Amino acid sequence: MDDYKKYENNGEIVYPGIFDSLQVIPGKNRALITGVLLSDPKVTKYRIFWNGGLDSVEAPLVRTGGIDTMKQIVDNLPEGPITFEIRTYDKDDNKSVPMNVTGIIYGDAFQTSINQRGNRAILQSSLTLDGAIQLTWADVESYVGVVGMHIQYYDVNDVLKDTVVPVQLQDQTTDLPDANISKPVTYNTLFIPDAIGIDTLTVNSASAPMVSEVSLLNNIHPVKVSESDGNRWANLLDWISNDAIKSHNGYGGSDISGGSDYKIFFEAGYGAPEIANGKIYQIAKLPPGKYTFDGSIDWWNNGGQNYTYLVVAPGADGLPDTDNLSTAIGYQLVNNGSDVQVSFELTQQTTISLGCVVNLGTSGNSMRFNSLRLYINQ
């Protein structure tokens, strides 16, 4: 005789099979009740009771001959812990022994708590070299219940983009490709109160900080170097450098002899050969907008032959020589050691090269930058 049949002295009482692995997956004023039925092909329906049996929901269960799963939404539930009683039934309305499972339902109180907490903070917005707005998120703790961020932004063709980014609790950045930098990025933080849930709650949208700078690489002191002569001169990491700038026996771009605060540094004379059309540059794909390429100067020594230019050129092929600077989008000669700037405007998405064209004679000429930065003028 089957396990789900029981007997009394006055005859047979049938108890239909019961669900295993019962679980309450919470939602906002509702829940998903799940379970699996492993035996008893005669089960035809189930009922779920709560509120002391005053409320219930009934649904049919069509058996497949194997393992069957119950997935039942229960609506209009109050916030807080609720115990559900589940019974199965056969075609003769014989009912199973009760099965109980408890879950915590969330509602207005949880919504109030996340409203008070607000959106996840954005620490920084910047523009990457490939034209994406990069958002740097504040770290969050797991107990807060953040599961992601819903982000809306416009691309360079003025098309609205809509994306949901899963949460990473620490050190998270998000790139929004081909972004329009003149329009705001808005976002909502998404929450659930437990490890799993059927509903995601959110808060009023917020705007990310407008981008103000393009993230050039290795452009602020102390800079990083790659190869060096082991004594004084080294090549710059992340910058494209031509042979002419490596005028110290194949090295040039930074001086490593004065401690760890390395800077972008070029020098000719003092026993070293001249630098003629020496170049360092990076390549960027920029959206339409107004920009300023800024060189913050640490030291400038003019022995009579110091012609260093900040240059912005079209395309990804690098910078023009000094006698072809008229082909550039913009350029500016460093003069008297003052900080130097090149302002320019792009009317469409454009790939550019930007950096320095250096000409230093052997009479003792030096050029040292604290930083080379590309600002966005909103």
C-alpha positions as CSV (number, residue, x, y, z in Angstrom):
1,M,0.0,0.0,0.0
2,D,1.3,3.5,-0.8
3,D,2.9,5.6,1.9
4,Y,0.3,8.4,1.5
5,K,-2.6,6.1,2.6
6,K,-3.4,5.7,6.3
7,Y,-5.9,3.5,8.2
8,E,-8.2,3.6,11.1
9,N,-10.3,0.8,12.7
10,N,-13.4,2.0,10.8
11,G,-11.8,2.0,7.4
12,E,-9.3,3.6,5.1
13,I,-8.5,7.4,5.4
14,V,-6.5,8.7,2.4
15,Y,-4.0,11.5,2.9
16,P,-2.7,12.8,-0.4
17,G,1.0,13.3,-0.9
18,I,2.7,16.5,0.3
19,F,5.1,19.0,-1.1
20,D,8.8,18.9,-0.2
21,S,11.3,21.8,-0.1
22,L,8.7,24.4,0.6
23,Q,9.9,28.0,0.3
24,V,8.5,31.5,0.6
25,I,10.1,34.0,-1.7
26,P,9.1,37.4,-0.6
27,G,7.8,40.4,-2.6
28,K,6.1,43.7,-1.9
29,N,2.9,42.8,-0.2
30,R,3.0,39.4,-1.9
31,A,4.9,36.1,-2.0
32,L,5.8,33.3,-4.3
33,I,5.3,29.9,-2.6
34,T,7.2,27.0,-4.1
35,G,7.5,23.3,-3.5
36,V,8.0,20.0,-5.3
37,L,5.7,17.0,-5.3
38,L,7.6,13.7,-5.6
39,S,4.8,11.1,-5.2
40,D,1.1,10.5,-5.4
41,P,-0.3,10.8,-8.9
42,K,-3.8,11.3,-7.6
43,V,-3.2,14.9,-6.3
44,T,-5.3,17.2,-8.3
45,K,-5.1,20.6,-6.5
46,Y,-3.7,22.4,-3.5
47,R,-4.8,25.2,-1.2
48,I,-2.7,27.7,0.6
49,F,-4.1,29.2,3.8
50,W,-3.0,32.2,5.9
51,N,-4.4,34.7,8.4
52,G,-5.4,31.8,10.7
53,G,-7.2,30.1,7.8
54,L,-9.4,33.1,7.1
55,D,-7.7,33.7,3.7
56,S,-6.8,31.1,1.1
57,V,-6.0,30.5,-2.5
58,E,-6.7,27.4,-4.5
59,A,-5.1,26.2,-7.8
60,P,-5.1,22.9,-9.8
61,L,-2.1,20.7,-10.1
62,V,-1.7,18.8,-13.3
63,R,0.6,15.8,-12.7
64,T,3.1,14.9,-15.3
65,G,4.1,11.4,-14.0
66,G,7.4,12.7,-12.6
67,I,8.4,15.4,-10.2
68,D,6.1,18.4,-10.3
69,T,6.6,21.9,-9.0
70,M,4.2,24.3,-7.4
71,K,4.8,28.0,-8.0
72,Q,2.0,30.1,-6.6
73,I,1.8,33.9,-6.2
74,V,-0.2,35.0,-3.1
75,D,-1.2,38.7,-3.3
76,N,-2.5,41.3,-1.0
77,L,-0.4,40.3,2.0
78,P,0.4,42.5,5.0
79,E,4.0,43.4,5.7
80,G,5.8,41.2,8.3
81,P,6.2,37.5,9.1
82,I,3.4,35.2,7.8
83,T,3.0,31.5,8.2
84,F,1.3,29.7,5.3
85,E,-0.4,26.3,5.6
86,I,-0.5,24.2,2.5
87,R,-2.7,21.1,1.8
88,T,-3.0,19.0,-1.3
89,Y,-6.3,17.3,-2.4
90,D,-7.3,14.4,-4.6
91,K,-10.4,14.2,-6.9
92,D,-12.5,13.0,-3.9
93,D,-11.5,16.1,-1.9
94,N,-9.4,14.0,0.5
95,K,-6.8,16.4,2.0
96,S,-3.3,15.9,3.0
97,V,-1.7,16.6,6.4
98,P,-0.9,20.3,6.8
99,M,2.5,21.7,5.7
100,N,3.6,25.0,7.2
101,V,6.2,27.4,5.9
102,T,7.0,31.0,7.1
103,G,8.3,34.0,5.3
104,I,8.7,37.7,5.9
105,I,6.8,40.0,3.5
106,Y,8.0,43.5,2.8
107,G,5.9,46.6,2.1
108,D,5.7,50.3,3.0
109,A,8.0,50.1,6.0
110,F,10.8,48.7,3.8
111,Q,10.1,51.3,1.1
112,T,10.4,54.1,3.7
113,S,13.7,52.7,4.9
114,I,15.2,52.7,1.4
115,N,13.8,56.2,0.7
116,Q,15.7,57.4,3.8
117,R,18.8,55.6,2.6
118,G,18.5,57.0,-0.9
119,N,20.5,56.2,-4.0
120,R,23.9,54.7,-4.1
121,A,26.5,57.5,-4.3
122,I,28.6,58.2,-7.4
123,L,32.1,59.3,-6.4
124,Q,33.1,60.4,-9.9
125,S,32.0,60.7,-13.5
126,S,34.7,60.9,-16.1
127,L,35.1,60.2,-19.9
128,T,37.3,57.3,-21.0
129,L,39.6,57.4,-24.0
130,D,37.1,55.4,-26.0
131,G,34.3,57.9,-25.4
132,A,32.4,56.2,-22.6
133,I,31.2,58.0,-19.5
134,Q,32.6,56.0,-16.5
135,L,30.8,56.1,-13.2
136,T,32.7,55.3,-10.1
137,W,30.4,54.0,-7.3
138,A,30.7,54.3,-3.6
139,D,31.2,50.9,-1.8
140,V,28.1,49.4,-0.2
141,E,27.6,46.7,2.5
142,S,25.6,43.6,1.6
143,Y,23.1,44.1,4.4
144,V,21.8,47.3,2.7
145,G,20.1,45.2,0.0
146,V,21.3,46.9,-3.1
147,V,21.0,44.5,-6.1
148,G,21.7,46.9,-9.0
149,M,21.4,50.3,-10.6
150,H,19.0,51.2,-13.3
151,I,20.7,53.8,-15.6
152,Q,19.4,56.0,-18.4
153,Y,21.6,58.1,-20.7
154,Y,21.8,59.5,-24.2
155,D,24.4,58.4,-26.8
156,V,26.2,60.7,-29.3
157,N,23.3,60.2,-31.7
158,D,20.8,61.5,-29.1
159,V,19.3,58.0,-28.6
160,L,18.1,57.2,-25.1
161,K,19.8,54.2,-23.6
162,D,18.4,52.1,-20.8
163,T,20.4,49.6,-18.8
164,V,20.4,47.7,-15.5
165,V,23.8,47.0,-13.9
166,P,24.1,44.3,-11.3
167,V,25.7,45.4,-8.1
168,Q,29.4,44.9,-7.2
169,L,29.8,45.8,-3.5
170,Q,33.3,47.2,-3.8
171,D,35.5,48.9,-6.4
172,Q,32.7,49.1,-9.0
173,T,32.8,51.2,-12.1
174,T,30.3,51.3,-15.0
175,D,31.1,52.4,-18.5
176,L,28.4,54.0,-20.7
177,P,29.7,53.7,-24.3
178,D,29.5,56.5,-26.8
179,A,27.8,58.7,-24.3
180,N,26.5,62.3,-24.9
181,I,28.3,64.4,-22.4
182,S,25.9,67.4,-22.7
183,K,22.9,65.5,-21.3
184,P,22.5,64.2,-17.7
185,V,22.9,60.6,-16.7
186,T,20.0,59.5,-14.4
187,Y,19.8,56.4,-12.3
188,N,17.8,54.6,-9.6
189,T,19.2,52.2,-7.1
190,L,17.4,48.8,-6.9
191,F,16.8,47.0,-3.6
192,I,15.5,43.7,-2.3
193,P,15.4,43.0,1.5
194,D,16.6,39.4,1.3
195,A,19.0,37.3,-0.7
196,I,16.2,36.5,-3.2
197,G,12.9,38.2,-3.9
198,I,10.3,38.4,-6.6
199,D,10.0,42.2,-6.4
200,T,12.6,44.9,-6.7
201,L,12.0,48.2,-5.0
202,T,13.6,51.5,-5.9
203,V,13.8,55.2,-5.0
204,N,13.4,58.4,-6.9
205,S,15.9,58.9,-9.6
206,A,19.1,61.0,-9.2
207,S,21.5,62.6,-11.6
208,A,25.1,61.5,-11.9
209,P,27.7,64.4,-11.7
210,M,28.3,65.9,-15.1
211,V,31.6,64.8,-16.6
212,S,34.3,67.4,-16.4
213,E,37.5,65.6,-17.5
214,V,38.7,62.9,-19.9
215,S,40.7,60.2,-18.1
216,L,44.0,60.4,-19.8
217,L,46.4,57.7,-18.7
218,N,49.5,58.2,-16.5
219,N,49.2,62.0,-16.9
220,I,49.6,63.4,-13.4
221,H,52.7,63.2,-11.3
222,P,54.0,60.9,-10.0
223,V,53.9,59.2,-13.4
224,K,54.8,55.6,-14.0
225,V,57.6,54.5,-16.3
226,S,58.4,51.4,-18.3
227,E,62.0,50.8,-19.4
228,S,64.8,52.9,-17.9
229,D,68.6,53.2,-18.2
230,G,68.8,52.3,-14.5
231,N,70.3,55.7,-13.7
232,R,68.3,58.8,-14.8
233,W,66.1,58.5,-17.9
234,A,63.1,56.4,-18.5
235,N,60.3,55.9,-21.0
236,L,56.7,56.8,-20.0
237,L,54.1,54.1,-19.5
238,D,50.8,54.5,-21.4
239,W,52.1,57.2,-23.7
240,I,53.0,56.6,-27.4
241,S,56.6,57.9,-27.7
242,N,58.6,58.3,-30.9
243,D,62.3,57.6,-31.2
244,A,63.2,61.3,-31.2
245,I,61.9,61.8,-27.7
246,K,64.1,58.9,-26.5
247,S,67.2,61.0,-26.9
248,H,69.2,59.6,-24.0
249,N,70.4,56.4,-25.5
250,G,67.0,55.2,-26.3
251,Y,65.2,56.6,-23.2
252,G,63.3,59.8,-22.5
253,G,60.1,61.1,-21.1
254,S,60.8,61.0,-17.4
255,D,63.7,61.5,-14.9
256,I,64.0,58.8,-12.2
257,S,67.0,60.2,-10.5
258,G,65.3,62.6,-8.0
259,G,63.2,60.2,-5.9
260,S,59.8,58.6,-6.6
261,D,57.9,61.7,-7.7
262,Y,58.5,61.1,-11.3
263,K,57.2,63.8,-13.8
264,I,56.9,64.2,-17.5
265,F,60.4,65.6,-18.3
266,F,62.4,66.3,-21.5
267,E,65.9,67.7,-21.6
268,A,68.6,68.4,-24.2
269,G,72.1,69.7,-23.8
270,Y,74.3,69.1,-20.8
271,G,76.0,66.4,-22.9
272,A,72.8,65.1,-24.4
273,P,71.8,65.5,-28.1
274,E,69.1,67.8,-29.3
275,I,65.5,66.7,-29.5
276,A,63.9,67.5,-32.9
277,N,60.2,66.8,-33.2
278,G,60.1,64.5,-30.2
279,K,56.6,63.4,-29.5
280,I,54.5,61.8,-26.8
281,Y,50.7,61.4,-27.3
282,Q,47.6,59.4,-26.5
283,I,44.6,58.7,-28.7
284,A,41.0,59.4,-27.7
285,K,37.6,59.1,-29.2
286,L,35.6,62.1,-28.1
287,P,31.9,63.0,-28.3
288,P,30.8,66.5,-29.5
289,G,31.7,69.1,-27.0
290,K,34.1,71.8,-25.9
291,Y,37.5,70.8,-24.4
292,T,40.7,72.3,-23.0
293,F,44.0,70.5,-23.1
294,D,46.0,71.8,-20.1
295,G,49.7,71.5,-19.3
296,S,50.7,72.3,-15.7
297,I,54.3,73.2,-15.8
298,D,56.8,72.4,-13.0
299,W,59.9,73.7,-14.7
300,W,60.8,75.3,-18.0
301,N,64.4,76.2,-18.9
302,N,65.0,78.1,-22.1
303,G,68.6,78.1,-23.2
304,G,67.4,79.8,-26.4
305,Q,66.1,76.7,-28.2
306,N,63.0,75.5,-26.3
307,Y,60.1,75.0,-28.6
308,T,57.6,72.7,-26.8
309,Y,54.0,72.6,-28.1
310,L,50.8,71.2,-26.7
311,V,49.1,69.8,-29.8
312,V,45.6,68.3,-30.6
313,A,45.5,66.6,-34.0
314,P,42.7,64.8,-35.9
315,G,42.9,61.0,-36.3
316,A,44.9,58.2,-34.6
317,D,48.1,58.7,-36.5
318,G,49.9,60.9,-33.9
319,L,51.0,64.5,-34.0
320,P,52.4,66.5,-36.9
321,D,55.9,67.9,-37.0
322,T,56.4,71.5,-36.0
323,D,56.4,72.7,-39.6
324,N,53.0,71.1,-40.1
325,L,51.2,72.3,-37.0
326,S,48.7,74.1,-39.2
327,T,47.1,70.7,-39.8
328,A,46.3,70.3,-36.1
329,I,42.9,71.0,-34.5
330,G,44.8,73.3,-32.1
331,Y,48.2,73.9,-30.6
332,Q,50.0,76.2,-28.2
333,L,53.7,77.0,-27.6
334,V,55.0,76.8,-24.0
335,N,56.2,80.3,-23.2
336,N,58.0,81.7,-20.1
337,G,57.1,78.7,-18.0
338,S,53.5,79.6,-17.6
339,D,50.8,76.9,-17.7
340,V,49.7,76.3,-21.3
341,Q,46.2,75.5,-22.7
342,V,44.7,74.5,-26.0
343,S,41.0,75.0,-26.3
344,F,39.0,73.4,-29.1
345,E,35.5,72.3,-30.0
346,L,34.2,69.1,-31.8
347,T,30.9,69.1,-33.6
348,Q,30.8,65.3,-34.0
349,Q,32.3,62.2,-32.5
350,T,36.0,62.4,-33.4
351,T,39.1,60.4,-32.9
352,I,42.1,62.7,-31.9
353,S,45.7,62.4,-30.9
354,L,46.9,64.8,-28.2
355,G,50.2,65.4,-26.5
356,C,53.5,67.2,-26.9
357,V,55.8,68.1,-29.8
358,V,59.2,68.9,-28.4
359,N,62.1,70.7,-30.0
360,L,65.1,71.3,-27.6
361,G,68.5,72.5,-28.6
362,T,71.9,71.5,-27.1
363,S,72.4,74.9,-25.3
364,G,70.7,73.5,-22.2
365,N,66.9,73.3,-22.5
366,S,64.4,71.6,-20.2
367,M,60.7,71.0,-20.1
368,R,59.0,69.4,-17.1
369,F,55.2,69.0,-16.5
370,N,53.3,68.3,-13.3
371,S,50.4,67.1,-15.4
372,L,48.8,67.0,-18.9
373,R,45.0,67.0,-18.5
374,L,42.0,67.2,-20.9
375,Y,39.1,69.1,-19.4
376,I,35.5,69.2,-20.6
377,N,33.9,72.6,-20.7
378,Q,30.2,72.2,-19.9
